[in-house]
C-alpha cells in the first residue's frame, strides 16, 4: 500500500514539474505583461488608406 502511495506522489510531482517547465522555461522573468501605452500608440497612427 505504501508503495502505491509513493508512486502516486512521484507521478504528481512529475506532473507539477512538467507544468512548471512549460510555463516558465522560455522566459527570463516569468510571465510577460502588456504595456498600458500600447493602445494609446495605435490611436495616434493614421488609418489605413481606403481602396
Backbone as XML, in Angstrom:
<?xml version="1.0"?>
<chain id="A" units="angstrom">
  <residue number="1" name="UNK">
    <atom name="N" x="0.829" y="-1.203" z="0.000"/>
    <atom name="CA" x="0.000" y="0.000" z="0.000"/>
    <atom name="C" x="0.870" y="1.262" z="0.000"/>
  </residue>
  <residue number="2" name="UNK">
    <atom name="N" x="1.912" y="1.232" z="0.798"/>
    <atom name="CA" x="2.802" y="2.388" z="0.866"/>
    <atom name="C" x="3.510" y="2.647" z="-0.453"/>
  </residue>
  <residue number="3" name="UNK">
    <atom name="N" x="3.825" y="1.574" z="-1.178"/>
    <atom name="CA" x="4.499" y="1.718" z="-2.469"/>
    <atom name="C" x="3.584" y="2.389" z="-3.493"/>
  </residue>
  <residue number="4" name="UNK">
    <atom name="N" x="2.303" y="2.075" z="-3.437"/>
    <atom name="CA" x="1.334" y="2.689" z="-4.353"/>
    <atom name="C" x="1.221" y="4.192" z="-4.064"/>
  </residue>
  <residue number="5" name="UNK">
    <atom name="N" x="1.169" y="4.572" z="-2.784"/>
    <atom name="CA" x="1.099" y="5.988" z="-2.424"/>
    <atom name="C" x="2.376" y="6.725" z="-2.826"/>
  </residue>
  <residue number="6" name="UNK">
    <atom name="N" x="3.519" y="6.083" z="-2.654"/>
    <atom name="CA" x="4.780" y="6.690" z="-3.061"/>
    <atom name="C" x="4.826" y="6.895" z="-4.569"/>
  </residue>
  <residue number="7" name="UNK">
    <atom name="N" x="4.342" y="5.931" z="-5.326"/>
    <atom name="CA" x="4.306" y="6.058" z="-6.778"/>
    <atom name="C" x="3.337" y="7.162" z="-7.210"/>
  </residue>
  <residue number="8" name="UNK">
    <atom name="N" x="2.193" y="7.278" z="-6.551"/>
    <atom name="CA" x="1.235" y="8.337" z="-6.866"/>
    <atom name="C" x="1.829" y="9.708" z="-6.549"/>
  </residue>
  <residue number="9" name="UNK">
    <atom name="N" x="2.560" y="9.824" z="-5.454"/>
    <atom name="CA" x="3.212" y="11.076" z="-5.112"/>
    <atom name="C" x="4.270" y="11.444" z="-6.147"/>
  </residue>
  <residue number="10" name="UNK">
    <atom name="N" x="5.044" y="10.472" z="-6.580"/>
    <atom name="CA" x="6.063" y="10.722" z="-7.605"/>
    <atom name="C" x="5.419" y="11.160" z="-8.916"/>
  </residue>
  <residue number="11" name="UNK">
    <atom name="N" x="4.314" y="10.538" z="-9.302"/>
    <atom name="CA" x="3.622" y="10.922" z="-10.534"/>
    <atom name="C" x="3.074" y="12.343" z="-10.427"/>
  </residue>
  <residue number="12" name="UNK">
    <atom name="N" x="2.555" y="12.711" z="-9.273"/>
    <atom name="CA" x="2.058" y="14.068" z="-9.070"/>
    <atom name="C" x="3.176" y="15.099" z="-9.152"/>
  </residue>
  <residue number="13" name="UNK">
    <atom name="N" x="4.330" y="14.771" z="-8.569"/>
    <atom name="CA" x="5.468" y="15.682" z="-8.643"/>
    <atom name="C" x="5.969" y="15.843" z="-10.072"/>
  </residue>
  <residue number="14" name="UNK">
    <atom name="N" x="5.976" y="14.766" z="-10.841"/>
    <atom name="CA" x="6.380" y="14.854" z="-12.251"/>
    <atom name="C" x="5.398" y="15.713" z="-13.023"/>
  </residue>
  <residue number="15" name="UNK">
    <atom name="N" x="4.114" y="15.571" z="-12.758"/>
    <atom name="CA" x="3.099" y="16.387" z="-13.426"/>
    <atom name="C" x="3.297" y="17.876" z="-13.110"/>
  </residue>
  <residue number="16" name="UNK">
    <atom name="N" x="3.517" y="18.196" z="-11.843"/>
    <atom name="CA" x="3.752" y="19.593" z="-11.455"/>
    <atom name="C" x="5.017" y="20.125" z="-12.115"/>
  </residue>
  <residue number="17" name="UNK">
    <atom name="N" x="6.072" y="19.321" z="-12.180"/>
    <atom name="CA" x="7.316" y="19.738" z="-12.808"/>
    <atom name="C" x="7.120" y="20.020" z="-14.292"/>
  </residue>
  <residue number="18" name="UNK">
    <atom name="N" x="6.365" y="19.175" z="-14.989"/>
    <atom name="CA" x="6.105" y="19.385" z="-16.413"/>
    <atom name="C" x="5.316" y="20.673" z="-16.633"/>
  </residue>
  <residue number="19" name="UNK">
    <atom name="N" x="4.318" y="20.915" z="-15.814"/>
    <atom name="CA" x="3.515" y="22.138" z="-15.948"/>
    <atom name="C" x="4.378" y="23.367" z="-15.681"/>
  </residue>
  <residue number="20" name="UNK">
    <atom name="N" x="5.190" y="23.335" z="-14.632"/>
    <atom name="CA" x="6.054" y="24.474" z="-14.309"/>
    <atom name="C" x="7.058" y="24.716" z="-15.428"/>
  </residue>
  <residue number="21" name="UNK">
    <atom name="N" x="7.621" y="23.646" z="-15.958"/>
    <atom name="CA" x="8.633" y="23.781" z="-17.010"/>
    <atom name="C" x="8.034" y="24.405" z="-18.272"/>
  </residue>
  <residue number="22" name="UNK">
    <atom name="N" x="6.838" y="23.991" z="-18.661"/>
    <atom name="CA" x="6.228" y="24.528" z="-19.879"/>
    <atom name="C" x="5.774" y="25.975" z="-19.692"/>
  </residue>
  <residue number="23" name="UNK">
    <atom name="N" x="5.469" y="26.385" z="-18.484"/>
    <atom name="CA" x="5.021" y="27.760" z="-18.259"/>
    <atom name="C" x="6.174" y="28.751" z="-18.234"/>
  </residue>
  <residue number="24" name="UNK">
    <atom name="N" x="7.315" y="28.376" z="-17.664"/>
    <atom name="CA" x="8.353" y="29.356" z="-17.382"/>
    <atom name="C" x="9.708" y="29.067" z="-18.006"/>
  </residue>
  <residue number="25" name="UNK">
    <atom name="N" x="9.831" y="28.059" z="-18.845"/>
    <atom name="CA" x="11.164" y="27.698" z="-19.343"/>
    <atom name="C" x="11.732" y="28.698" z="-20.334"/>
  </residue>
  <residue number="26" name="UNK">
    <atom name="N" x="10.908" y="29.381" z="-21.141"/>
    <atom name="CA" x="11.425" y="30.252" z="-22.174"/>
    <atom name="C" x="11.506" y="31.714" z="-21.804"/>
  </residue>
  <residue number="27" name="UNK">
    <atom name="N" x="11.149" y="32.074" z="-20.597"/>
    <atom name="CA" x="11.092" y="33.483" z="-20.216"/>
    <atom name="C" x="12.045" y="33.755" z="-19.064"/>
  </residue>
  <residue number="28" name="UNK">
    <atom name="N" x="12.810" y="34.837" z="-19.183"/>
    <atom name="CA" x="13.772" y="35.179" z="-18.143"/>
    <atom name="C" x="13.109" y="35.643" z="-16.853"/>
  </residue>
  <residue number="29" name="UNK">
    <atom name="N" x="12.012" y="36.383" z="-16.968"/>
    <atom name="CA" x="11.370" y="36.955" z="-15.783"/>
    <atom name="C" x="9.938" y="36.468" z="-15.611"/>
  </residue>
  <residue number="30" name="UNK">
    <atom name="N" x="9.603" y="35.293" z="-16.060"/>
    <atom name="CA" x="8.260" y="34.759" z="-15.892"/>
    <atom name="C" x="7.300" y="35.261" z="-16.949"/>
  </residue>
  <residue number="31" name="UNK">
    <atom name="N" x="6.073" y="35.537" z="-16.551"/>
    <atom name="CA" x="5.042" y="35.968" z="-17.480"/>
    <atom name="C" x="5.330" y="37.362" z="-18.025"/>
  </residue>
  <residue number="32" name="UNK">
    <atom name="N" x="5.018" y="37.575" z="-19.283"/>
    <atom name="CA" x="5.161" y="38.885" z="-19.900"/>
    <atom name="C" x="3.889" y="39.692" z="-19.667"/>
  </residue>
  <residue number="33" name="UNK">
    <atom name="N" x="4.045" y="40.977" z="-19.408"/>
    <atom name="CA" x="2.900" y="41.852" z="-19.159"/>
    <atom name="C" x="2.717" y="42.799" z="-20.334"/>
  </residue>
  <residue number="34" name="UNK">
    <atom name="N" x="1.463" y="43.103" z="-20.651"/>
    <atom name="CA" x="1.170" y="44.047" z="-21.723"/>
    <atom name="C" x="1.508" y="45.456" z="-21.265"/>
  </residue>
  <residue number="35" name="UNK">
    <atom name="N" x="2.005" y="46.258" z="-22.188"/>
    <atom name="CA" x="2.295" y="47.643" z="-21.867"/>
    <atom name="C" x="1.000" y="48.456" z="-21.928"/>
  </residue>
  <residue number="36" name="UNK">
    <atom name="N" x="0.720" y="49.281" z="-20.945"/>
    <atom name="CA" x="-0.538" y="50.050" z="-20.960"/>
    <atom name="C" x="-0.570" y="51.113" z="-22.051"/>
  </residue>
  <residue number="37" name="UNK">
    <atom name="N" x="0.585" y="51.561" z="-22.546"/>
    <atom name="CA" x="0.621" y="52.600" z="-23.572"/>
    <atom name="C" x="0.450" y="52.035" z="-24.980"/>
  </residue>
  <residue number="38" name="UNK">
    <atom name="N" x="0.329" y="50.748" z="-25.147"/>
    <atom name="CA" x="0.227" y="50.147" z="-26.477"/>
    <atom name="C" x="-1.047" y="50.601" z="-27.195"/>
  </residue>
  <residue number="39" name="UNK">
    <atom name="N" x="-2.161" y="50.735" z="-26.479"/>
    <atom name="CA" x="-3.410" y="51.172" z="-27.111"/>
    <atom name="C" x="-3.344" y="52.652" z="-27.499"/>
  </residue>
  <residue number="40" name="UNK">
    <atom name="N" x="-2.681" y="53.469" z="-26.692"/>
    <atom name="CA" x="-2.584" y="54.901" z="-26.983"/>
    <atom name="C" x="-1.743" y="55.132" z="-28.242"/>
  </residue>
  <residue number="41" name="UNK">
    <atom name="N" x="-0.701" y="54.339" z="-28.435"/>
    <atom name="CA" x="0.141" y="54.500" z="-29.617"/>
    <atom name="C" x="-0.604" y="54.121" z="-30.891"/>
  </residue>
  <residue number="42" name="UNK">
    <atom name="N" x="-1.456" y="53.104" z="-30.819"/>
    <atom name="CA" x="-2.163" y="52.674" z="-32.022"/>
    <atom name="C" x="-3.194" y="53.712" z="-32.471"/>
  </residue>
  <residue number="43" name="UNK">
    <atom name="N" x="-3.732" y="54.509" z="-31.541"/>
    <atom name="CA" x="-4.709" y="55.523" z="-31.935"/>
    <atom name="C" x="-4.038" y="56.736" z="-32.588"/>
  </residue>
  <residue number="44" name="UNK">
    <atom name="N" x="-2.731" y="56.927" z="-32.362"/>
    <atom name="CA" x="-2.013" y="58.050" z="-32.979"/>
    <atom name="C" x="-1.687" y="57.819" z="-34.440"/>
  </residue>
  <residue number="45" name="UNK">
    <atom name="N" x="-1.723" y="56.607" z="-34.878"/>
    <atom name="CA" x="-1.381" y="56.295" z="-36.269"/>
    <atom name="C" x="-2.506" y="56.692" z="-37.222"/>
  </residue>
  <residue number="46" name="UNK">
    <atom name="N" x="-2.137" y="56.941" z="-38.456"/>
    <atom name="CA" x="-3.135" y="57.253" z="-39.478"/>
    <atom name="C" x="-3.913" y="56.001" z="-39.820"/>
  </residue>
  <residue number="47" name="UNK">
    <atom name="N" x="-5.196" y="56.137" z="-40.144"/>
    <atom name="CA" x="-5.969" y="54.962" z="-40.540"/>
    <atom name="C" x="-5.471" y="54.447" z="-41.892"/>
  </residue>
  <residue number="48" name="UNK">
    <atom name="N" x="-5.688" y="53.190" z="-42.203"/>
    <atom name="CA" x="-5.230" y="52.657" z="-43.494"/>
    <atom name="C" x="-5.967" y="53.335" z="-44.636"/>
  </residue>
  <residue number="49" name="UNK">
    <atom name="N" x="-5.312" y="53.513" z="-45.766"/>
    <atom name="CA" x="-5.956" y="54.173" z="-46.918"/>
    <atom name="C" x="-7.112" y="53.339" z="-47.468"/>
  </residue>
  <residue number="50" name="UNK">
    <atom name="N" x="-8.169" y="54.021" z="-47.903"/>
    <atom name="CA" x="-9.305" y="53.324" z="-48.499"/>
    <atom name="C" x="-9.025" y="53.078" z="-49.965"/>
  </residue>
  <residue number="51" name="UNK">
    <atom name="N" x="-9.349" y="51.886" z="-50.396"/>
    <atom name="CA" x="-9.085" y="51.494" z="-51.785"/>
    <atom name="C" x="-10.380" y="51.428" z="-52.545"/>
  </residue>
</chain>
